Each structure stands twice: as structure tokens, then as C-alpha cells.
């Protein structure tokens, strides 16, 4: 009989809810909006991320340029290796290098030079996708192989990025020198199908034939050329065929030391970036949901207060405490469901809107869609957040006694939540935390975020309690407005905690994001001269290093020159575990993917400090030792004494970790994750990397003049002007900043909504009071001014809180997670926080004006 | 001794009224309503409540407003107190036409000149007794609001209950607080809507005795709505309403 009784009760609860929903829709508009914004922003972020990843997956073959690709650094595949690849399918070869492209004046002197990213291709290019070229008159339709072959003048053709021809003042048909070879520009590159597979380049692209690359003289033993072998398994090769081929090749060539990639995961770097960005924006969405949660709590509390008479009546008619609670909860959840559904629609629509607005800017097509799993996650977030934030406010209703009907005893019952309420709260909190952590790509960050959020909420509650205590202890002011305002802060039914929470969280997030934004932009705009080098010179052949150094000292007498040997190597084993199976933390996973620059040194590099272990003696001759950057080693779970195996130039080298170094990456000096003892690479061919720091007052023209001198004297050495490289990165950062600003706006909109809701709730709960005050002679202006003083006091404290906690949060992100220098431009941040707070208060008060204008008579008559 | 209202305050009020109109022959009545019409509600539910009511109340006079439920007693009271606005006709309080005042000016006028006591007390539940009484004084910008409020509470016998919230007071005590609050700014006019309606007989009697004593000591004009004829007879004059018309006006048979 029990289940049927339960069902009967449930039906009754739902019937009551259905009966009341049409009447209370207006009262719940803020709750609906809060949930909709929170859920909408989370679902928007995860749907967009899914669309990006689906796009990556669908376009994998085009992005990678083939079904499978193997990349070797500093060495070419042997004939035996190529044979094994050819057994699986058609192989296309491609090399990637860097060099200086030079344009000459008619008299043979250097006109200008620029760093270029070189791609050398064979006849099969492109295996997947289409290369879009522009000729002298409209689109160029001839195949790339024809365009790249030697012309009647004996000069090979070259395809160039229009950015390069613009920079050097060249056009189709003009000559261009790279290394020892002169080229004729055959066509301009409009779009490369496989441009994402090479990662971020510092210069514009040129494409040449492999034979022409050999003639440039840039490919030397030890130079940083990458050799890519692209495998086409033929039409109809499914995912299983790709996995099978990869497994066969891996079995046949276990020690090739190459990096493999397949169309199934065409760009792990890009996938990781999408994941990281998703993670960041999801946290912003979660904050919007948390702030919205305060709005939910306010709405639930106001609802419970408004329901006092109804609850008392229901109780006098025989309703139990639980019945009262569950029927109120069902109603709140019903409205939360409406808000969640609105949020789901907004979130699911965003990828489509993104394509309309930014589709042309994206390097590959998005695959928008209504993704069920993302929507389910959003639904869960919305309902769990609503439950978490409404349990306690609604449980207050249980304390309402039926006898309330017989006396004017507002709020005289002291409310203490029962064990069942606390259990429900704990369960829903656990569910919320589980959602946030389990579905996060970086659970450590998500856990950290949750911890921080809990601390922030607790701190804001403490601040609110302090404000209440302080307001109570203050002496009476002579101004009635001040007195009314201060009394409002501390007396029963005050909204100090909810206003503090919503404004405090909103402003904290705003300050955090603003500071991250400002600090990131600053890294790329200033503070570099004198600290960071002006130029990087790469691929300096070891036989030339002495001559090059002498040249630099003569050409730039005041400059500081540093050089280090540079090799490329890949970590293939960590303590006997293959790199692919090592469980590395998300932040340092990059260290195991692909090859890294490595070096050797007899002495501890400048700018580093030993954190653990000892540096080797200068004339060390024993087994290979390696020094690791501390943060990367910790992320990989490595400690002093552990063994790693690296593949360098096709050789497996086992080295023992001798020490961990503290590295300050943001100085942009020469720094390496791994520094080996010098005897490790004795005799191995390698090149050098040099940096040159000009005195801080050096102008742009002097920098460019120096670059030209180097290009003229050492055509094979590539120079990277740090300023240019940073400008390229800043372009990307400014796009990120846009996303950061948009997300700050979402959080702020949530705060404004919550505050508007809190103000409306205040005005409503204090309607009785304001009507009596008006009866006693208060004008609307007086009431408004008192409200203004009250909220200015709360807001001012929230601004201070937001500034302090936001600065702490941003400092953590910038200096601990991103490892960059952190500073607070107080004037900017304070003015942004203050303006946001003023705007919030004004918007909130506009909403309460009409409530204050209520005429007293009708209210007094019905009360 | 329940009541200890300072006599000097009453005489000060009297003096204020006299200064306002030096020629006693031209002193305007405390309340003057001329041909007041008032309807409430919207559309089909609109009800014509006051139908051409004219009433003049002299200074210091006590009027008992009686009549059946729905006759318009409370509405007449609220109109005289400036809580309802007449659709037509004139409402003059001490010569000032309040029908022309804006909502906010009216609130200020009310705060200075009119004290109101409700059947349901209408204390602010989140304020202590002392704070409740101090509010109109604070709103009027009085510097010694709390001293005076505490005196007023002592005057109604609640000197020991200053820091209690309305929920912690009995009905009779709450109504005393309401009376102290209504009289604190020394209004020229006190309006009371069924002040004993929510109280038992004995407590009600205490409240009425208090109300009349304070009124007499301060020379306040009183407009009292009641169902209780015996109570009405304690006023100077009885006005009977029916269907929005004044149907009877007569001198009371002095009971008290």
C-alpha cells in the first residue's frame, strides 16, 4: 500500500505545483534568468568545443594531409623504413625547415629579408584536400609539381604566402633567394589544406620542391629539418585499417623514434588547446551558475516568505512539514527546469551563431550539432544547482507554524535546518562537485576551482556577518537616511549575505579575468627590452659558430650574445614506461608529445637555480646525466635518480636525472626543459642557437639594419626578431582576450540579475515596512536614498573583497599556472570594478523604483 | 500611574495652531471635507464608496464614525488622513487642501500633521518598539528622535519594553506602541481605525482610556472609526455613514 500512497502524495504535490505555476511565473523570472544564463554559458562552451573537436575529427585527413603521418627530426627515413611504410600504402614525402628569404636589388645588394617557414614537397602533394593558388591573372590551376619545377631560366619555382611578397615588395615572376638558391615566384598561396599540421610558425610559408631545398644548402647534419612521411591507405580505409597499419609499422620499426599521427587525432596540440580553453570557459560558466545560484537562493527564500500564510493554512488543513517542503521544492525545480531548457536552447544555438559570425576566420570547418550528451550535462547542472541553492531557504518553510495565522509573528520562529535538510544539501553539493570535476578535462584545476569557490563563498558569508555585527555596533547617526540604511543592514530579514555573495562573487570573477587579461597583454607589449633578447638566431652550423659570434660582436658592439648547442630529441621512455603510457598531468603533457629542443652544458645555465640534486662536475665523463626543469619533472612524476630514454638523431640515449632546475620561462632567454651532461652527445652533429640582446634604447631601424647585415653575411642562418614573434603571439592572445572579456560580461550579467532580484526581493519583503514608513511621512526619495546608502555600503565592501580575492586568483593563474610575472595595475582594475559596481547598483535600483511608488492605502486595507 | 504626558507639550501645540491663524475668528477647522466623491477598483469591480460626503471637524474635537460594514467609514478616515485621494471634492486639513499634494508631499504632510492608529497595528516587524516609535520623528528630521520615542513609550507604559520586537509583544502592547508612534510627532489630528478591534474587552478598554487621555492632554483632534456605539458615545460628536452618505450627525451623550 505504501508505494501507492507515496504516488498519491506525489501526484498531489505535482497537482498543486501545476495549479500555482501560472500565478507565480512573474515572481520566478529572476530565478529562470539566473539558471538560463548559467546553464546557457556552460552548454554553449561545451557545445562549441564539441563542434570544434567534431570538425577536427571529420577534417582530420585534410588537416593531417594524409591518413597517417610520421615525422622525423634531423634525419631522414632509411630505405628500409620507407619500404615498410610503402607496404601499407602510398607514401608522400615532405620536409619542413626554416630560412631567411632575401630579395635583392638589381645591383645584387640585399633589399630586404624575412624569416620563412619552408615546406618542401614531392609530386604527390597534396594527398588530401586542395591547395588554392593565385597566379598572375586569377586562380592558378596548374599542379604544384609543374609550378615548382625548374623554369627555362634554370630557376626552380616557389609558392609564397602573399604576406611574404607584401613584406619584401615582390610579385609573381620576381626572384627570391633562400640559402644558396635563387627561386622564381610561381604563384601565391591562398590556402593550404594542411596548414594546421605544422603547428604555429613564426614566418610566412613558402613551398618548394625537395630537390630545390637540397640546393639551398639549409639541410645539413644537425640542422632542424623535419622530415614527414605521409601515408595514404587508399580510398575506403576505415578507422580500423588505420589502427592496424599503425600497429604493423610500430611493430616492424619500434625504434624509429618518429612521431606518429593519424587522421583520427590529426592535431593533438590543437585538441589540447581546445580542451584547455573549454576548461577555462567552463569554469567561467560554473561561476556564472554559482552566482546565479545566489539568485536561486534569494528567489527560493522570497518564495518561502511569501508562502508563509499559504504554508500556515496548508498546515492548519493537515499538511505535514515534508509535504510543505516537497511541494515548494517541486515548484522551484519546475521553474529551474524552465530556466535550464532556455539555457540549453541558447547553449545549443551558439555554435551555429559562431559559424555565422566567425566561420570565415576558422582554419577548418566547425561541425555544429545538437549534442545529446552536452545537453544532458547542462540539464544536470541546472537542476543540481537549483536544488543545492534552494534546499535551505525552502526548509525554512517547515518551521512555519499553523498558529502564524493567528498572530502577526513574522520571522519570530528561529530556523535551524534539520538532519534531513542537511543530508539533502550535502548530496546535492556532492552531485554538483562531481559534475564539475568528473566532466572536466583537467580535474586538478576543477577541484582547485571548487575549493576556491567554497572558500570564497565562506569568506563572503563571514564578511557579511562582520558587516551585520559592525552595523549593529555603530552609534546612531543624526541623519535618518543613514540610520535607516544602517538599520537595514543588520536587522532581521536583511539581505546583506545575499547581496554580498552575488556582488562579491561577480566582482571577484570580473577582477580575476580583467587582471589575467591585462597581465597577458602586458607580457607581449612591454617590459621586454633589456630582459628578453632582441633576436634569436637558429640553425647556426657548429662550424660557423665562432665566425658568427665574432661577426655579431663587431656588428653590434653593445649587445649581449649568448649561444648554446641545440639538438632535437624525443622522450621515449620514463623509468621503463613508454612515453605514451606515462600518466602526466595535463599541464606538462606537451613534454611527451613530439620532439623538444635539448642542449648540453658543463655549467648550470644562467637564470636557473638548482632546486634539488647537484650539478655535474665540469669535466664529467660518466654515464649520461640530465637536468630537468622542476615544474615539468613534477608534472611527469620524475625525481632525482629516475631514468629517462630520449631519441636523439635516431639514437636511444638513457640518462639519469641528476638534478631539478627552477627556470624562469617568461624571460624568453635560452632555456631548455632538459639539459644533458656534455659527454652525452660527444661527436653528434648539431647546430647552435644564439640570442642577441641589444641595449634597451635601440630603435627599430637599428634592429632591422642588424637583421639585414646578418642575412647578407650568413644566408643560411635564420633570425627571428622577438618583437615580430611576440606580435604574432599577441594576435592570438588578443583573440583569447576577447573571449575572456565576453565571459567576464556573462558573469557580470549574472551578478546584475541576482542583485536586481535581491533588490526586488528586498523591496517586496520590505513592502509592508515601506508602506508603513510612507504612512508615517517617508517620501519615495527618502526610501530610495536609504536603499542607495545601504547598497553603496555593501557594494563598496564587495568591491574591496573582489579586488583582493580577484588579485589573489589572477596571481595564482598568472604566476603559478602560466609561470609569468604578475603585477596589478590598480588604477585600471579599481576603476573597472567600481564602474561595474555602479552600473549594477543603478540597474538594480531602476527595477525597484515602481515598487517604492506603491500607494499605501490598498495595502493597509488588505493587510 | 499609567499616563504621564507632559502638559507643556500640549500647550506648545496649541500655541503652534494659534500662530498659524492669529485671528481666532478665521482659524480654519481641523478637518474640512466638501462634497468628497471616491470610487475604488477597476472596471466592472469599481465601487462608488464615498458619495458627496461633507464633514467639518473643529480643532480638538473628537468624532466617532459609525456605520455598518462597507458603509465607507474606513475610506472616509483614510481620505481625511491623506491615504486615499478623493476623485472630486476638497479635503482641507488645517486649511491646506491635501487633494492637490503630490504623493511624496502628502507623505511629508502626513508625517508632520496626522497620526494614524490601525486595527491591525501595522508595526514594522523587523524593528524594535523604540525604533518603530522613532521612525516618524527620524523621518521628520528630529535630532532627539530616540529620546522622545523612549519618552512616548514610557507615556504609554512600555518603558520596560523598548527593545522588544512586535512579535514579542502582546496585542495590547503592540497597539500601545502604535499609539505612541502616532502621537510622537505631536500631530494635530489623530485618526484611529477600529483601534480595539483586535483586542479583548479589558485590553481594549485600557487602550481607549489611554487614547482619550492623551488626546485630551495634547488637544489633538480625533477621528475614530468604530463598531462600538458605546465607544463612539465617548467622543464629542457621532457621525453615521450608510452607503457612502452621512446619514446622521449628532452630539454624543458624554459617557466618559
Interface residues (C-beta under 8 A of the other chain):
Chain A: X407 X408 X409 X410 X411 X412 X476 X478 X480 X483 X484 X487 X491 X492 X493 X768 X769 X772 X773 X774 X775 X776 X777 X778 X779 X780 X781 X782 X853 X855 X856 X857 X860 X861 X863
Chain B: X74 X78 X83 X84 X103 X104 X105 X107 X108 X109 X110 X111 X112 X116 X118 X120 X121 X122 X123 X124 X125 X126 X127 X131 X135 X136 X138 X139 X140 X141 X143 X145 X146 X165 X166 X167 X168 X174 X181 X185
